[in-house]
């Protein structure tokens, strides 16, 4: 009855349409047979039929030795059979048997004695194909060694994503012992911030069976929480031979070194890009404050979260710096920049302020030694040496300043100030590479700041000289109202030699002069002063305007490398005539009361300094209310517009000539001048009474 049930169940498992083998025994095709004490076959499984070839009908009741054993092995088998039944000792080993087709096949046997409830003795034989078994054993041994010795972390998980097994490599990778993995969920051991994404992807693998390969993830494992590690993860679904989902396998490859190398390479590229950008973005103007702002803009947030640029006040004043000592220093704050809103800005000196830092402050130490000062990890005892006062210390602590770096601004061997850097949001402390990068940026900026401060010093001297040479206030004149302006060029260019003059003459007459020395700087201003003095002297001689220009031409010829343009006009209120001579200058604008503005059509003449060219004098009627506008080319010339267009714009601003003269001067300057104009302007506006 039992044998028939066993045989029947086995037969059903191989009926057409049944599922594939699902267990290791089925894969190995392990067959079983039972012999009675006489050696006759009383049980025969379907697997035995597949192994040996005989059906149950052909095998049951037959003597096993005669059916499947070769004659030459008969005695050995009989002795083994008798020993198993007599002693109860099991026997295992490989033994050749005879297949139904006549071939000999090596089988792996396990023989043992059985007793039923009546005390009868039987022998159970379990057999499998020796070659197949050997191959499976080899595969298992290979798999076991590969798993245990592989440098790749491997894990097996059930369908609920609980660990079933991990190999030693995974223990080393995540720092968690194997026994602490088993039974825990995947999310309990993964140190990734995106663990939800990883778990969702793994469940998708379980659902679809499509592997997920080489997924890059970064995190901080429990074994090394202070450093980032990187892993490449791959997931596979596990199935038994019947297609039933057993769970998932995960492979983990530690790619931290590759990640760090790539990160370092990327960091180096960004640093080179930052230095390259600094070469074009820092020092675009000859203005100290603008250069400092450009340096701060490029350093935040790439290098620091809070950036300040402070220059020694003695440097801005172009005073010789005393030798470094341990005393306090006066700093002028030039620029302040933060990558995000932070109270640390309130702890810094606003741009333009003058601050005193004691000798024990780190920024003072930086300028005294001319060397960088690095505090990788800022502690409570460091903050008082960074901040100016106790309030600043509290604000820096509140802002979360955790790393600090100050590098000196050095140009031509002189320490100009310091670049002050703080990190709050960026979790990484400053390192030696940051010191090198900050030093490179500071060096480039320091040269630009040094050039700008000397330029500004020379420019201020030239402006002072030039303004001192110009008339302070127009004198009281008969029959003529006058307003004037002088405006230096913007800081990107040096001061030029433009000038104007109003000279009272005998007989209530007035000489009006506007000139332009071609050049810039102190030399041009000094030349302008000489020509103005000469013009005043010749004006007193009561000469014709053309004759005055001829004398000035001779003087200019003796001044090396200078060419000068000039308009010289003399107005007589009694005759209401204005006599004008032009030496290569821009044409004056004339507005007759009730008429449209126009440019005077004067003989252009040659600039002063050319020599040997006569100058013509033109007489113009100037009635009461008429307006005469003299100006230098800086008022109308630009690099982008034709000069004729600009002269037309000038005339449009004179449509309402009845305005007060001071208002007309301001209207012309602010209407025609741009912030980047590279030339200075002299403007003289006269109205006849």
JODA-V197689 format. One record per helix or strand. SS is the DSSP state (@ for helix, = for strand). FROM is the first residue (numbers start at 0). TO is the last residue. Records with the same first field share a line. If there is no record, write none. Layout:
SS: FROM-TO ; FROM-TO
This chain:
@: 1-11 ; 23-27 ; 45-51 ; 55-58 ; 63-67 ; 70-86 ; 129-148 ; 167-173 ; 177-180 ; 185-187 ; 194-207 ; 221-223 ; 255-280 ; 287-298 ; 312-315 ; 343-346 ; 361-368 ; 379-385 ; 389-398 ; 431-468 ; 505-507 ; 521-538 ; 544-556 ; 632-634 ; 642-651 ; 660-671
=: 30-34 ; 39-43 ; 62-62 ; 90-97 ; 103-114 ; 120-128 ; 152-156 ; 161-165 ; 181-181 ; 184-184 ; 191-191 ; 211-218 ; 228-238 ; 244-253 ; 299-299 ; 303-303 ; 305-311 ; 328-337 ; 353-356 ; 372-374 ; 402-410 ; 413-422 ; 479-486 ; 495-503 ; 509-519 ; 563-571 ; 576-582 ; 588-590 ; 597-598 ; 607-607 ; 616-620 ; 626-630 ; 680-687
